[in-house]
Amino acid sequence: MKRKLVTVDAETLLATPMSKTMFIVDGLIPQGVNVLSGAAKIGKSWLMLWLASVSRTTRLGNPDHALRCAVSLFGGYTKTN
């Protein structure tokens, strides 16, 4: 089954109304795919755990989203390194 590639020109894209950006943590982490990358052992996992705990104890955004991120990061699988 062949599907034709659908393209959009710049004018149509600019004229299309976009929905408001939703944030997990207000003004800091947008909803969607986010990548936190860096060198090994510099504290990426600890940063996410800290962010989840801060957003849980303060009103930075939707605390359940950040907490779910941390739980999936630390509890969803076993690290082998």
Helices and strands as residue ranges (DSSP letters): H 10-15, E 23-25, E 29-30, H 44-57, H 63-75
